[in-house]
C-alpha cells in the first residue's frame, strides 16, 4: 500500500491537407523560369488523461498532474520562384505564411543566389527569416517535475514539485523567429580536391523558455506579486508546497560561425572510389 503506479493515457493527433500547383513563367537566358504556389491546413490535437491519484496530487515523489487537452488549426500559404538569369547565375525567391489563430502568425521570406562561373568554382548566398512554432505541449500542456530548490525562508536545498502550465494571464506563445544569413563558396583546384567555406549567422528573437523556479522563489521573497501568486504554500504549515511556472517568449540569441570542409577523392585499384 506504500507503492503506487501512476497511469495516464496520452493521445496526439495530426491531420494535414496540402496542395500545390507549379508552372513555367517563360524563358530566361539560363533556362525556363518557374513558379510553385501552395496551401496547407493542419489540425493538431493533444490530450492527457491521468489517473485519480495523479489528479489529486496524492503521489509523494511524482506528486501528480491535472488532465489537459487542447487543439489548434493552422493555415499556411507558400510560394517559390526559380529564376535562372543566365547559365551561371540562378536566383530563388520563396515565402511562407502561417496563421495559428488568436492573431498569432508568421510571414517568412527567403532569397537564395548561386553564381557558378565554372565547374570548379561556385559562390552562394542566402538571406531570409525562419520560425519555429511552440509545440502543443508548450502552448497548452501541464507537467509536474521535481527540482532541487532553496526556499529563501528556510535556506537549505530541498526537492519541490514544479508545475509547468499555460501562462495564467492567458497570453499565447508566439513562434520563435530568426534572421538567417549564409555566404559560402566551393572550389575545386583539381578534379580530386574540393574545398568549401561557409559563413552562417542566426539572430533569434522570441525564444521560448520555461521560467526558472528558483528565480520565481527569489522574486517572491522580495515581494514580487506575480511571483508570489506562483508560489503555492501548504495551507496548514505555510511551508512551500509547489512552484508554478510557464513557458514564455522571453529571450534573444545571436550566433554565427564558419564551416570549412576539404575533401579528396581517390580511385581504387579494384574499381570504385574512396572519398575522404
LOFI-397658 format. One record per residue: residue number from 0; z, y, x of N, C-alpha, C in turn. Coordinates in pm, whole numbers, plus 50000, padded with zeros to 5 digits. Each point is the difference from the previous one (the first is absolute). Layout:
<dobas>
 marro   n_Z   n_Y   n_X  ca_Z  ca_Y  ca_X   c_Z   c_Y   c_X
   NUM     Z     Y     X     Z     Y     X     Z     Y     X
...
</dobas>
This chain:
<dobas>
 marro   n_Z   n_Y   n_X  ca_Z  ca_Y  ca_X   c_Z   c_Y   c_X
     0 50000 49879 50081 50000 50121 49919 50000 50127 50085
     1 50011 49984 50134 49999 50117 50087 49859 50035 50046
     2 49907 49907 49988 49864 50022 50050 49904 50004 49881
     3 49921 50105 49993 49901 50011 49893 49862 50019 50057
     4 49902 49986 49916 49861 50014 50041 49935 50110 49916
     5 49950 50101 50069 49930 50108 49929 49859 49953 49967
     6 49962 50016 49875 49867 49958 49957 49929 50118 49934
     7 49870 50007 50023 49921 50104 49934 49855 49956 49991
     8 49932 50055 49904 49857 49978 49983 49928 50132 50032
     9 49905 49994 50093 49921 50117 50038 49854 49974 49965
    10 49937 50094 49933 49861 49987 49960 49924 50125 50043
    11 49890 49977 50071 49913 50110 50042 49858 49970 49951
    12 49939 50096 49934 49865 49982 49946 49912 50118 50040
    13 49879 49970 50041 49902 50102 50034 49867 49964 49936
    14 49948 50092 49921 49869 49983 49936 49912 50116 50041
    15 49880 49970 50047 49911 50108 50044 49859 49978 49946
    16 49935 50110 49972 49861 50000 49956 49927 50106 50081
    17 49891 49960 50067 49932 50091 50091 49849 49980 49988
    18 49929 50108 50013 49854 49993 50000 49941 50113 50082
    19 49880 49977 50053 49936 50107 50076 49848 49986 49989
    20 49933 50109 50027 49854 50002 50005 49959 50064 50132
    21 49886 49960 50052 49948 50059 50123 49849 50016 49987
    22 49949 50097 50074 49857 50023 49997 49959 50081 50123
    23 49872 49997 50030 49946 50083 50107 49969 50139 49945
    24 50021 50100 50087 49979 50139 49960 49875 50059 50063
    25 49923 49920 50067 49884 50051 50073 50010 49959 50146
    26 49906 50049 50077 49995 49964 50142 50028 50120 50088
    27 50076 49975 50105 50022 50097 50106 49929 49951 50125
    28 50009 50074 50107 49929 49961 50122 50048 49867 50055
    29 50128 49967 49975 50054 49876 50053 49991 49883 49905
    30 49950 50023 49878 49991 49890 49903 50042 50048 49862
    31 50013 49906 49905 50035 50038 49863 50145 50047 49989
    32 50020 50106 49923 50135 50048 49969 50051 49924 49877
    33 50128 49972 49997 50055 49921 49892 50124 50062 49941
    34 50028 49962 49876 50120 50046 49932 50060 49883 49922
    35 50132 49993 49997 50072 49903 49917 50106 50075 49922
    36 50012 49966 49872 50096 50066 49911 50072 49892 49921
    37 50134 50010 49992 50073 49895 49932 50125 50051 49931
    38 50058 49913 49919 50124 50030 49928 50083 49873 49994
    39 50130 50020 49986 50093 49887 49996 50116 50032 49906
    40 50045 49899 49928 50123 50011 49920 50090 49883 50039
    41 50128 50031 50029 50097 49897 50035 50123 50013 49910
    42 50051 49886 49961 50125 49995 49926 50098 49915 50080
    43 50112 50060 50039 50096 49937 50089 50134 49989 49927
    44 50060 49880 50002 50125 49978 49926 50095 49917 50083
    45 50130 50036 49994 50103 49930 50076 50127 49994 49917
    46 50066 49883 49995 50126 49988 49927 50091 49900 50070
    47 50129 50028 49996 50104 49913 50054 50104 49975 49890
    48 50029 49873 49975 50100 49961 49901 50108 49919 50072
    49 50117 50064 50021 50110 49936 50072 50093 49926 49904
    50 50081 49911 50056 50093 49926 49916 50115 50091 49954
    51 50082 49946 49910 50105 50080 49937 50103 50048 50102
    52 50037 49915 50095 50099 50041 50100 49946 50112 50088
    53 49871 49993 50033 49940 50108 50079 49998 50130 49921
    54 49969 49991 49871 49999 50121 49917 50138 50065 49991
    55 50106 49918 50012 50136 50054 49988 50062 50031 50137
    56 49921 49987 50108 50051 50023 50135 50120 49911 50031
    57 49991 49873 49960 50113 49908 50017 50005 49933 50136
    58 49894 50010 50079 49998 49931 50129 50076 50081 50104
    59 50077 49928 50083 50085 50069 50098 49917 50060 50113
    60 49909 49920 50056 49925 50048 50118 49863 50056 49961
    61 49931 49933 49908 49869 50049 49956 50012 50110 49896
    62 50118 50012 49939 50031 50099 49897 49923 49970 49871
    63 49869 50024 50000 49919 49979 49880 49892 50104 49988
    64 49922 49990 49894 49891 50093 49976 49975 50012 49850
    65 49960 50117 49954 49957 50013 49861 49856 49956 49984
    66 49964 49961 49878 49860 49968 49972 49917 50127 50004
    67 49872 49985 50034 49910 50115 49991 49858 49949 49982
    68 49918 50087 49950 49858 49969 49983 49923 50125 49966
    69 49882 50011 50056 49917 50117 49972 49856 49968 50036
    70 49911 50087 49962 49859 49983 50030 49933 50135 50012
    71 49881 50002 50056 49923 50123 50012 49852 49965 49997
    72 49923 50096 49954 49855 49988 49998 49942 50102 50097
    73 49906 49956 50082 49938 50085 50101 49851 50004 49976
    74 49944 50120 50000 49855 50019 49988 49948 50064 50127
    75 49883 49954 50045 49944 50049 50126 49850 50021 49986
    76 49950 50100 50073 49858 50026 50016 49971 50011 50149
    77 49884 49946 50043 49967 50009 50142 49850 50013 50017
    78 49961 50067 50109 49859 50025 50028 49978 49997 50150
    79 49880 49959 50042 49968 49993 50142 49851 50030 50019
    80 49970 50075 50106 49862 50033 50036 49973 49954 50142
    81 49884 49939 50023 49953 49964 50133 49878 50085 50032
    82 50010 50080 50106 49896 50098 50031 49953 49982 50145
    83 49898 49919 50022 49946 49982 50136 49902 50114 50033
    84 50052 50110 50054 49916 50118 50025 49888 49969 50099
    85 50034 49924 50103 49898 49957 50096 50030 49855 50036
    86 49918 49940 50086 50025 49863 50042 50126 49988 50085
    87 50045 50113 50054 50119 49998 50087 50122 50067 49938
    88 49985 50067 49886 50109 50077 49941 50019 49958 49855
    89 50121 49949 49970 50029 49950 49866 50130 50062 49949
    90 49995 50052 49878 50117 50063 49938 50034 49924 49873
    91 50130 49971 49982 50048 49940 49876 50108 50090 49940
    92 49986 50026 49870 50097 50080 49926 50057 49915 49888
    93 50132 50007 49980 50063 49918 49896 50117 50077 49940
    94 50037 49960 49880 50115 50060 49934 50056 49905 49896
    95 50130 50008 49977 50067 49917 49900 50106 50082 49928
    96 50005 49983 49869 50102 50064 49918 50075 49893 49923
    97 50135 50005 50005 50082 49906 49924 50103 50078 49919
    98 50022 49956 49877 50094 50066 49909 50099 49897 49950
    99 50131 50033 50014 50107 49906 49969 50077 50037 49873
   100 49961 50105 49933 50075 50045 49884 50109 50097 50037
   101 50051 50070 49899 50108 50098 50019 49963 50106 50103
   102 49871 50033 50010 49957 50104 50092 49996 49960 50145
   103 50015 49872 50032 49998 49953 50138 49860 49947 50030
   104 49934 50059 50100 49866 49956 50037 49976 50029 50147
   105 49886 49953 50050 49964 50022 50140 49849 50007 50010
   106 49951 50102 50072 49857 50016 50026 49980 49996 50151
   107 49914 49910 50047 49987 49977 50143 49855 49991 50043
   108 49953 50099 50078 49864 49996 50054 49999 49944 50142
   109 49882 49960 50045 49985 49951 50137 49856 50023 50045
   110 49985 50042 50126 49868 50016 50061 49998 49923 50132
   111 49893 49925 50023 49984 49921 50122 49864 50030 50062
   112 49999 50028 50128 49876 50035 50071 49982 49906 50118
   113 49880 49943 50012 49968 49911 50112 49873 50051 50068
   114 50011 50023 50130 49883 50041 50080 49978 49892 50106
   115 49882 49936 49996 49969 49890 50092 49864 50029 50064
   116 49999 50081 50106 49872 50036 50061 49933 49884 50073
   117 50076 49896 50036 49944 49884 50068 50084 49878 49968
   118 49951 49881 50034 50076 49879 49976 50123 49993 50088
   119 50003 50079 50108 50111 49993 50095 50110 50102 49971
   120 49976 50094 49909 50098 50106 49979 50005 50039 49853
   121 50123 50020 49948 50017 50051 49864 50124 50086 49995
   122 49995 50101 49914 50112 50091 49979 50028 50003 49850
   123 50127 49986 49963 50036 49994 49858 50118 50091 49972
   124 50006 50049 49879 50110 50086 49957 50019 49983 49850
   125 50124 50011 49957 50030 49994 49857 50117 50092 49970
   126 49998 50056 49880 50108 50089 49957 50015 49984 49850
   127 50125 49995 49954 50022 49986 49857 50147 49991 49968
   128 50028 49965 49878 50137 49980 49957 50014 49859 49943
   129 50123 49953 49997 50029 49867 49947 50130 50008 49921
   130 50028 49896 49922 50122 49998 49921 50051 49858 49987
   131 50129 49988 49971 50060 49872 49967 50095 50023 49883
   132 49971 49938 49888 50081 50020 49882 50131 49925 50012
   133 50108 50049 49936 50124 49925 50000 49982 49868 49926
   134 50065 49897 50048 49995 49872 49931 50074 50013 49868
   135 49974 49905 49910 50073 49999 49873 50150 49986 50025
   136 50037 49922 50101 50142 49982 50030 50062 50133 50046
   137 49929 50075 50086 50052 50129 50043 50007 50099 49885
   138 49904 49995 49911 49993 50097 49892 50097 49970 49886
   139 50020 49870 49969 50076 49966 49880 50111 49897 50023
   140 50002 49936 50117 50087 49885 50019 50144 50036 50030
   141 50087 49899 49987 50142 50013 50033 50040 49880 50086
   142 50071 50026 50109 50042 49892 50089 50134 50037 50063
   143 50090 49903 50005 50131 50021 50061 50009 49919 50129
   144 50035 50067 50108 50019 49935 50129 50135 50042 50057
   145 50038 49937 50110 50125 50034 50067 49972 50077 50128
   146 50084 50098 50027 49985 50080 50122 50138 50029 50058
   147 50007 50003 50132 50126 50035 50066 50012 50151 50004
   148 50097 50053 49926 50016 50143 49984 50143 50041 50033
   149 50016 50128 50031 50133 50057 50024 50028 50102 49891
   150 50095 49968 49915 50046 50096 49899 50083 50105 50072
   151 49959 50127 50001 50075 50102 50075 50147 50009 49960
   152 50031 49957 49877 50140 50006 49957 50084 49888 50063
   153 49933 49894 50046 50071 49886 50059 49985 49999 50152
   154 49875 50021 50047 49977 50014 50144 49971 49873 50075
   155 49995 49887 49933 49968 49874 50067 49875 49938 49937
   156 49915 49935 50081 49878 49941 49944 50030 49880 49912
   157 49934 49996 49886 50010 49887 49908 49863 49977 49937
   158 49983 49882 49939 49876 49972 49929 50014 50044 49854
   159 49901 50079 49955 49999 50048 49862 49862 49975 49938
   160 49995 49979 49869 49870 49988 49934 49927 50135 49997
   161 49871 49995 50023 49914 50117 49987 49891 49965 49899
   162 49997 50073 49891 49903 49972 49893 49888 50103 50004
   163 49881 49951 50033 49882 50085 50003 49932 49994 49864
   164 49970 50115 49942 49947 50005 49866 49907 50120 49985
   165 49932 50014 49887 49912 50116 49982 50079 50131 50007
   166 49930 50105 50039 50062 50132 50011 50068 50038 49869
   167 50131 50025 50001 50072 50029 49875 49953 50129 49933
   168 49937 50090 50073 49952 50125 49940 49870 49979 49923
   169 49943 49878 50009 49875 49973 49931 49877 50042 50079
   170 50019 50053 50120 49886 50043 50082 49924 49879 50051
   171 49869 49997 49976 49919 49886 50038 49955 50013 50145
   172 49987 49886 50066 49953 49998 50138 49852 50031 50006
   173 49961 50080 50097 49859 50030 50025 49948 49909 50110
   174 49869 49979 50007 49945 49919 50109 50025 50067 50136
   175 50022 49917 50103 49999 50053 50136 49859 50045 50033
   176 49988 50108 50077 49869 50053 50035 49990 50016 50152
   177 49877 49995 50050 49980 50014 50144 49866 50067 50027
   178 50000 50090 50097 49876 50054 50057 49965 49913 50120
   179 49878 49947 50000 49960 49900 50099 49880 50051 50079
   180 50009 49993 50132 49889 50043 50086 49978 49897 50109
   181 49874 49973 50032 49966 49905 50105 49877 50048 50075
   182 50004 49986 50133 49887 50034 50085 49989 49893 50106
   183 49883 49937 50011 49987 49892 50095 49860 49988 50057
   184 49989 49924 50107 49871 49974 50061 49997 49857 50053
   185 49880 49945 50007 49976 49870 50061 49890 50015 50104
   186 50019 49934 50115 49905 50014 50109 49982 49865 50068
   187 49876 49962 50022 49968 49874 50067 49922 50030 50129
   188 50069 50006 50115 49929 50029 50125 49900 49891 50038
   189 50030 49874 49958 49906 49889 50018 50004 49917 49873
   190 49911 49900 49992 50000 49915 49882 50129 49919 49987
   191 50069 49976 50111 50120 49916 49998 50127 50079 49972
   192 50001 50129 50032 50121 50081 49988 49993 50093 49879
   193 50115 50018 49935 50010 50097 49891 50136 50069 50006
   194 49997 50132 49990 50122 50082 50007 50012 50081 49872
   195 50120 50003 49943 50024 50077 49879 50125 50085 50013
   196 49991 50124 49953 50114 50092 50001 50009 50064 49861
   197 50118 49997 49941 50021 50061 49869 50128 50083 50000
   198 49989 50123 49949 50116 50083 49973 50022 50002 49849
   199 50124 49974 49957 50031 50000 49857 50124 50085 49972
   200 50004 50055 49880 50110 50088 49962 50030 49982 49852
   201 50129 49986 49966 50045 49991 49861 50109 50105 49977
   202 49986 50075 49892 50100 50099 49961 50044 49965 49858
   203 50116 49935 49989 50049 49950 49871 50089 50105 49932
   204 49989 50009 49869 50091 50080 49918 50043 49917 49879
   205 50108 50042 49938 50055 49930 49883 50032 49853 50029
   206 50043 49971 50122 50034 49863 50035 50117 49954 49912
   207 49987 49880 49944 50102 49947 49910 50112 49937 50083
   208 50122 50047 49980 50115 49945 50070 50110 49966 49900
   209 50089 49912 50041 50118 49971 49920 50116 50085 50052
   210 50074 50059 49911 50114 50082 50041 50097 49918 50085
   211 50061 50067 50097 50097 49936 50088 50137 50002 49933
   212 50057 49880 49980 50127 49989 49928 50114 50070 50074
   213 50002 49990 50132 50107 50066 50075 49989 50152 49987
   214 49877 50052 50001 49982 50144 49982 50048 50045 49863
   215 49980 49915 49898 50049 50033 49866 50152 50008 49999
   216 50064 49902 50064 50147 50001 50007 50052 50125 50071
   217 49936 50035 50111 50044 50117 50076 49983 50128 49919
   218 49886 50010 49931 49976 50119 49920 50098 50009 49883
   219 50032 49886 49939 50097 50000 49890 50136 50047 50047
   220 50040 49957 50120 50130 50041 50054 50005 50149 50028
   221 49883 50061 50023 49993 50144 50027 49981 50082 49873
   222 50001 49933 49884 49997 50072 49874 49864 50013 49935
   223 49897 49930 50050 49868 50006 49938 50004 49931 49864
   224 49967 50074 49894 50013 49947 49864 49904 49885 49974
   225 49876 50012 50048 49902 49893 49979 50045 49872 50070
   226 50047 50012 50124 50047 49883 50073 50122 49939 49932
   227 50090 50084 49950 50120 49949 49934 49964 49918 49876
   228 49890 50040 49931 49957 49925 49883 49944 49863 50037
   229 49961 49983 50128 49943 49874 50046 50103 49910 50066
   230 50122 50046 50014 50109 49920 50056 50085 49950 49883
   231 50002 49868 49980 50067 49941 49884 50135 49946 50044
   232 50112 50057 49950 50132 49950 50038 50050 49894 49903
   233 50097 49922 50044 50068 49906 49913 50084 50080 49899
   234 49984 49975 49870 50072 50081 49902 50151 49987 50008
   235 50049 49892 50059 50145 49979 50007 50059 50056 50129
   236 49944 49960 50114 50056 50040 50129 49941 50130 50054
   237 49882 50035 49954 49932 50119 50053 49929 49977 50130
   238 50011 49877 50056 49932 49969 50125 49851 49978 49975
   239 49923 50006 50108 49855 49989 49989 49961 49864 49946
   240 49916 50001 49897 49952 49876 49939 49853 49976 50033
   241 49918 50106 49997 49856 49984 50021 49938 50136 50031
   242 49888 49997 50073 49922 50122 50025 49863 49981 49936
   243 49957 50097 49923 49867 49997 49938 49904 50085 50083
   244 49882 49946 50029 49898 50074 50074 49868 49985 49928
   245 49899 50074 50042 49868 49988 49941 49894 50038 50102
   246 49877 49963 49970 49886 50036 50086 49957 50142 49969
   247 49949 50069 50103 49956 50138 49982 49888 50031 50098
   248 49917 50099 49963 49900 50054 50093 50070 50105 50084
   249 50038 49964 50122 50089 50089 50073 49962 50025 50145
   250 49901 49931 50054 49977 50010 50144 49855 50032 50033
   251 49980 50049 50121 49867 50018 50057 49998 49936 50138
   252 49882 49971 50048 49988 49930 50128 49865 50031 50061
   253 49999 50037 50126 49876 50021 50074 49996 49902 50116
   254 49889 49931 50014 49986 49905 50110 49855 49994 50044
   255 49978 49986 50129 49864 49986 50051 50003 49915 50126
   256 49883 49958 50044 49993 49916 50118 49857 49974 50042
   257 49987 49927 50109 49869 49966 50055 49993 49849 50019
   258 49893 49941 49952 49973 49857 50023 49887 49987 50102
   259 50022 49916 50099 49899 49974 50103 49969 49851 50003
   260 49874 49965 49997 49960 49860 50007 49889 49983 50103
   261 50009 49893 50077 49898 49964 50098 49972 49851 49984
   262 49876 49964 49987 49966 49859 49981 49879 49963 50086
   263 49994 49872 50035 49887 49948 50075 49960 49865 49943
   264 49872 49978 49993 49947 49875 49949 49939 49920 50114
   265 50041 49873 50012 49954 49913 50108 49921 49884 49939
   266 49887 49968 50062 49922 49884 49958 50060 49875 50061
   267 50016 49897 49919 50055 49874 50046 49888 49905 50042
   268 50028 49915 50098 49896 49911 50053 49950 49902 49894
   269 50092 49951 49918 49959 49901 49901 49941 50061 49874
   270 49977 50130 50003 49952 50068 49881 50111 50078 49932
   271 49963 50097 49921 50100 50083 49936 50048 50111 50090
   272 50105 50068 49957 50050 50114 50078 50149 50013 49981
   273 50063 50072 50091 50143 50028 49996 50019 50150 50006
   274 50073 50053 49901 50024 50144 49996 50149 50026 50029
   275 50025 50084 50099 50136 50030 50042 50024 50150 49976
</dobas>
